[in-house]
Amino acid sequence: MKTAFLVRGLGEYAQAIAIAPLIRERGFTPLFLTDNAFLASLIEKDGFLLTFFARPDEANEKLKHIEANALFLCNAHTTRIYNLVRPKQIKWIFSLDSNWLFNNEKYKKLNQPKLLTYPWIDRPYLLFPRQFFLNNLKENGGYYEIDKAFREKIITPGFIPSGPHFTEQQRQEIRQKIGLSDGQKLVVSYFSKPEFHSSQIKEYIIQFERQVKNAIMHINSAVNSPIALFDLTSLWNNFKASINISPLATNDFNAIIGISDLVVMHYGYGTLPKVFANQIPVLCIIPRPDNTLHSNFFELKPCIDAKAIEYLFFDQITEDAISEKARSLLFDPAAKKEIKSNQARIFSPGEKNLLQNFYGSYTIKG
């Protein structure tokens, strides 16, 4: 029997790929559906069954012919472009989400159709630890309100994707394999692919890549310490071409993230838990909020309050600003210790909990 994953975003795929192999171990066949050509190539490289469709309006027709025990929407909001109708032959519909946007009543009143959620999802999995999720509710001093209809269905298993976690021995073995010398710092720059961002943010990405590159070169000269920069976004490396693994499979991506000394990245929960799992200092580049309803900053506020990340707003970005933050996170023992400790404190892996709940659904409800 197949378990289907409908996915359109790269971060959403990172979350789905953390669940799919575990479902396969239980004897179900993961089947991915997407209309994104880049994702399709990555799904095939990762070795999963794929149904590709060329246009968003073909999604419903494809789902009609899928025989599956369950369907995961990855996530509830990016899949709204498909204008889905619940497939009648699939009994259970779940979602994998890393946001707090579950209040159709409020968003309808405010005329915010892009924030609406399919009301027929049986169980939204919000991929955070419970307390982390609660911290960002308005009643607890956060930003979001969730209506009763969704709140009664929501499950918060923990961070997904949560790993892998690399031991110090594994880190050293991978570092040697890709040609890093002893004592050399590895800075990873990652802003996802431009096509997965809004048109406004796409314009910033090339600028950020250049500024990060220049900032790291300045640090390298100033402290006379060898630093390797690996730009995962462009898949090039300014210092060691041998690190350039192209195209990256998911395992390669995880390894580069997991052995880094600093990650400079956007604001995606498809990557941040992997950073937390390995306790790596991280600098997030975030758009400044332009409204009081929803923003990437509001979504990251629990991380910021926990001091598990450092951040800069888009309009604060200069090479000097990046250099100052990066230098502290690379070479200041107190700064490194604090952020690593805070990441360890909030981190809780979620895959096992989700799978227990997922299979419990069939035990309880047949």
N, C-alpha and C positions, 0 to 999 in steps of 0.2 A: 504494500500500500504506500502511496506517495503522500508526502507532506509538502504543501506548496508555499513558496515565498514570493510575493509580488514586491519588487524592489525597484526604485528609481534613482535613489541617491547613493553616493559613495559611503557616507557615514552610516546610512541605514544598512548597506550591504555588510559593513564591518560588524554591525550588531547581529545580523542574520547569520553570518558565517561563523559566529561563535556558538550558535545553537545548532545549525544544520549537521555538523559531524556527530554531535551527541545523539541527535535523533536517528542518524544513520546507524549508530552503534546499537540502537534498540530495534533495528530491523525495518525501519521505514526508509523510503527513498526520498531524499530532498530533491525537489524540483523548483528551479528558479524561473520566474517569468519577468521579463524586462523589455522596455522599448529603447533602452540606452545602449548604443553600440559598444562604448567603452566598457561598461559593466558586463555586457555579454562576453567580451573577450576575456575579462578577468574571471568570470564565473567558469568558463571553459578551462582556463589555465589552472584554476583551483580544483578542477575535476568533478564538477557537479552537472547534473542533468539540466538542460536549458531549453526553455521555449521563448523564442525571440519574436517580437511583433514590431512592425515598422512604425505604427502610428498609435498615439494614445487611445484613439477611439476604437481600436481593435481589442482592447483589454477585456471587455465584457464577453465578447465572442470567444476569445481564447479560454477564459475561465469556465464558460459553459461546458467545454469539452474536457475539462480536467477532472479526473477521478482521484480524489484525495480525501484522507481522513480529516485534514484540517488545512486552513489557509492562514498564513501570517501576512498581514499588511505591514510593510516596512517603509514608512510608518503610516499612521492614520491620516496624516496631513499631506505628505508628498504624493500619496496615491489618490488624492482628491482630483487630480488632473484627469484621471481616468473616468470620473463620474460613474463610479461603480454601482451596480445592482447586486444585491447579495446572491451568490450562486446557490441555487436550490439544492444541488446534489452534494454540496460540501456542508457537513453538519456543524462544524465548529469554526468560528472566525475569531482570530486573535490579532492583536497588533503589538509591534515592538516600537516603543516610543521613548524618547529622551527629552520630553518637554512637559509642560503643565497645561496644555491647551485643551481642556475638557470642560467646556461650559457653553453648550450650544445656545441656551436661553439668553445668556449675556451677550454673546457675539452676534446673535440675530438682531437683538435690540440695537446694538451699536453698528449694524450694517457692516459686519466683518466676515463675509462669506469664506475667505481664505482660511479662517481660523476654525471653521466648523469641523466636526468629527462625525463620521458615519455612526448613527445611533444604534445600528444593528450589530456592531462589534460585540461579541459575547464577553471577551475578556481583554482589556487593554493591559499589557505588561509595561509598566513604566520602569525603565532600566536604571533605577537608583536604589540605594539602601533606604529603608523606611524613613529614618530620621532625616536624612538628606532631603528627601522628597517633602516631608512635613515642614522643614525649615523655610521653604520658599512659598508656603501658602500665606495668603493675606492675613489670616487669623493669627499667624505666628510671626508676623512682621515681614513676611515676604511679599511677593507681587501678584500671586495668582489665586483665583477662586475656582473651585471645581464643583459643578452642580451634583446634586444628590444621585441622579440617575447613573452618572459615571462613577462617582466616588464609591458606590457599593460594589462596583465590578472591578475596580483597579487593583492590581497586584504589584507590589514593589519588591522584587526578588533581590536586588543588589545591582552593582555595576556590571554591565555587559556591553562590550567585551571586556573581560577582566584580565586577560593575559595574552601570552604566557609570561610567567615570572622567570627571570634568568638568574641563576646562581652566579657568584663571583667567578667560579671556574668556567662556567659556560660563557660568561662575558669575555673573559680573557681569550678563550679559544676562538670565539667569533672575531674579536679584535685582531688576533694574529692572522686569521684566515683572510681578512679583507685588507691587511697590510698596515694597520695602525702600529706605531712604535710605542714602547713603554713610556708612560707618562703623558702621551699625547691625548688631548681633549677632543671629543667628538661632539660637534654641535650639529643638530639636525634641524633643518628649516622645512616646514610643511604647511602649505596653505590650501591643500586639496587641489583638484583640477578646476580651472576657471569655469568650465561649463556647468559645474555643480553649484556655482554661486549666482546670486542675482547680478543683473547687468551692471548695477552700480558698483558692487564689490569687485567684479572682474577687473575694473579699471585700476584698482589699487594693487593687485597681486604682483604684477611685474615690478612695480615700484618697491614693494616690501622686500621682494627677493633680492633686489639690487642693494637696498639699504642694509639688510642683514649681512649680505656678503661683505660689503665695505666695512661694516661695524666689526665683524669678526677679524678682518684683516688688520684693522687698527689695533684691536686688542692684542692680536698676535705680535705685532711690532712693539707695542708699548710694554708688554710684560715679558717679551722674549721667551714665550712659551709656545710649543708647537700645538696648533689647533687645526683639526680637519673639519671642514664644513661639507655636509652632505645635504644638498637641496633635493628633498624628495619630490617636491612639486615639479621641478623641471627635469629630474633625473640626471643632473650633472653634478660634478664635484670639482670645486676649484683647486683642491690640493692633491687628491689622489684619484686618478682615473680608474684605478683598480676597484674602487668602491662602487663604481657606477654599474648597478645591476639593472638591466633593462630588457624586457619589461618586468616589473616587480610582481611576483606572486605574493599572496597574503603573508606567507611564512617569512619571506625575505623582508617585507615591510616591517613585520613585528620584530624581527631580529635587529634591524637598524634602529628602530625606536628604543628597543629594550636595552641596548648597550651604550646609548648616548649619555653624555654628561650634561647636556642641556638641550631642550626642545623649544624652538621658537615656532609657534603655530597659530592657526586661527582658533576658533572657539568650539570645536566639534567634540561631542561626547562619543563619537565613534573612535576617537584616538585617546582622549584624556584618561580613561580608566587604565589603558595600557601603560601610560606614563605613571599613574598612581601606583599600579601594581609593582613597578620596579623602582619607585621612589626617585624620580628624576626631576630636578628643577625644571620648571616650565614657564615660559613667557608667552602669554596669549595676547594676540592683537585683535581688538574688539571694536566694532562700530559704536559710536556714542549713541545712546538712546535718542530717538527723534519723536517719541510719543510716550504716554504713560501706561499703555496697555500691554505691549509685548516687544521685547528686544533680545538680542543675543546677550547683552549685559545682564538683563533680568534673569535669563536662564543660567548664567554663570555665577550669579550672586552667592549661592551657597558655597561654591569653591573659593570665592573671594573672601567671604566672611570667615571661612575656615583657614584662610591664609595658606591654601594648598597650591595656589598659583600666583604668579605675578602677572600684571597686565598693563597694556598701554592702549589708549583709544587711538583710532585712526588719525585723528587730527593732532595727536601728540607725537607722532612718529617722526623722528629724525635719526640720523646715524648716531649722533651723540646720545640720544635717549636710549636707543637699543644697546649701544656700547656700555652705558652706565649700568643698566639692568643686567645685561649678560655677564659683564665682568664680575659683578657681585655674586651672581648665582654660580659662576664657575670657580671663583677663587676666594670668596669670603667664607671661611668655615662656619661661622655662626649663621649666616644667611642660608647656606646649604642645609645645615642641620635642622633649622626651623622648618623649612618648606618640606623636607623629607619626612620629618616627624608628623607634620600636619597631614600630609598625604596618607601616611600609614594609619593615622587615627580615623580618617573618614572612609578608608577603603574597605569594601566588603564585596567579594565576588558573587555574582548572581546566577551563573549558569545552572548550578546544581539545584538551587531553589526553584528556578523557573521550570526545570524539567520535572521536578517532583510535583509541582502544581499542575503542569500540563498533563502529565500522565494520570494524576489524580482525578482530572476532569472526566476521563473515560471510565475510571473505576467507579466514581460516584454517580455519574449521569448515564452510564451505559454507552 
